[in-house]
Amino acid sequence: MFTIAKRITRRAALAVFAAGMAVSACQPTSLGSSGPAIGPQIDPSAPVQVALLVPGETGNNDLDWLGRSLANSARMAAADANGAEIDLRVYTTSPTESSAVEAAERAAAEGAKIILGPLFADSANAVGNAMKDNNLNVLSFSNNTEIAGGNVYVLGNTFQNVADRLVGYGVQQGLRRFLMVYENDAAGQIGAAAIQSAIAQNGATLSGRQQHALSQESIDAIIPAVTQAAKGDQIDAIFMTANQQAVLPYLTSQLNAAGVTSREAQLMGLTRWDIPAARLQLPGVQGGWFALPDSSMQQQFTQRYRSAYGEAPHELGSLGYDGVAAIAALAGSGNRNAVNTIGLTRPAGFTGVNGVFRLRRNGTNERGMAVATINDGRVVVIDPAPRSFGRGFGF
């Protein structure tokens, strides 16, 4: 029997890899959650030079599409800047650390005040180290918190954000006992750590864990134990990482065949259960919970993007808009700290394509997300995304 991993499409593999889930072998640039401000002050009345590092001409259609989407989205944000002038300069790179570092060093020499990108975690880590002497911050498109800290921030939505949102909402609904199901690869381990942390932070209980390899045989082996826990009233919820594209359909199908649905124990997951759209018809995902960005803002952005560029943006492309929008919001308000730690980590955060978000001093982020479910093949939002960082939000 072939493994599930062999079924993964190139686009799905790119989405996981581009998100930076592989654990970096490099040392992060972390200086902790406190310390002196990093980054220069600016003259808000003058153009703010922003360097954007994106992949291009790689020979991989999906990766080039993502790079194109990041660049075009950033241009849209620069055009939308209210009261600020963003001098956006785009540097294309190959998916290597050396290429990203070379582009960042060229940008710094040409007067960049901040680096937006690159895409991959290892490259972002390398660029962060290279930019220390230049006193420049790096807003990476990765969501790998292993590289966050010091002058490196991750803009991608993190597993911790999703886990905290879902567990927090679950606790509000009376769910207290969680069973965790996760892959044995690097992404699965990072996801499991985020789930476990969220359970502890929200005062819930980790009642059990089941780990599986990326194969049908390994998933089949854990079904009896999960079924016993769900039907034996030992748990209230099953939180699965299901990072690899083929895992969620197979895992939920096998649970469904064993009689385990969200009626027995609430199913929930770290990934988007509505992508690809064909998933919505799967019996096993009906009633499950997952997190979504603010859909109304996404829809508006997608329509504008398609009208301007004649194609749909990559699902991660809007991160380019968010990065530039944050800088523009600060500069537009006359903030001299628009590209340094003080401004970038303001408690009020920013509004981007994916809703409200804010950067933390430790390089991670918080994002406002909705909780959604699937009913009869349709996505239904059951708890809307917050529009601001009010009291009690997030961490």
C-alpha positions, 0 to 999 in steps of 0.5 A: 500500500502506498503512503498518503504522502505520495498522493500530495500534489505539488501545489499542496506541498508548496503550500506547506513548505512555503508556510515554513513548517520545516524546522530550520537548521539555522539559529534564529536571531531571537533577542527575546521578548524584550530589549532595545528597539531594532530598526531606524526611525524615519521621516514620515513626510518622505517616501519610505523605502521598502524592499520586497523579496519574492521568488521569481523565474524559478521554473515552478509555476506555483512558486512563481504565481505565489511570488507574483501575487505577493508583489502585486498585493504589496503594490496594491497596499502601497497604492492604498497608503493614506498619508504615506508614500511607500517606495516599494522596490521588488527583488526577485530571488531563487528559493535559496538562502544565498539568493535571499541574502544577496538581494537583502544586502543589495536592498540595504545598500540601496537605502531600504528601511525594512525588508519584507519577505523572503518566503521560506523560513531558512532564507528569512532566518539567514536574511535576519542574521545578515541584516543585524549590522544594518539595523533592519527588521525583516517581516518574513512571509513564513509562519514558522515561529522557530525563526521568530525573534530579534529582527525577524517577524513572521507574517504567516498565520501560525499554528498557535493562532489557530489552535488558541482560537479553536480551543478557546471557542471550544472551552466557551462551548463547554468542551474541556477534554481534548484528544490530539491526533497528529502526524509524526513529521516536523509539521505535525510535531510543531502543530501538536506543540501548538495544540498542547499549548493552547489547551493549557492556556485555555484551562482545558485538559489534554486527555490523550494523544495519537500519533500517526505516520503519513500512510493509510496503514498508520492512520488505520492503526489509531482508529480503534483507540480514537473510536474508543475514547469518543464513544466511551465518553472519555473526551469532548473533542478531537483536535487533528493537525492533518497538515498533509493534504491527503491526511484529512480526507482519509482520517475523517473518512475512517473515523466516520466509517467507525461511527465517530462524528462531531456528534460523539466528539467535536472534530476540529483541525489546524488546516483549512477544511474548505480548501480544496472545495471538493472537501466540503462534500466529504461525509467525515468533515461535516460538523467539524470546526476550523479557523478562517480569516475575515472572509468579507475583506478577503472577497473584496481583495480578491475581486480588486486583485482579479480586476487589476491583474487578470488572475486570482491571487495565490492564497498566501499572496495577501501577506504582501498586502498586510506587510506594506499596509502595516508600514503605511498605517504607521507612516501615514499617522506620522509615526517616526517608528514605522519600521522599528520595533516600537511601531511594528509591535503597537498593541492596537495592531493593523488591519489587513486583507485577512483581518486584524493582526498584530506583531509581538516583540518575540517575532510571532503574531496574533491574527483575528480569525473566525470559527467555521463549520461545514453543514451539508457541504456549505461553510458556515461561520459560527463565531465571526472574526474579531475586528479589533484587539479588545480586552481578553483577545488572544494571548 
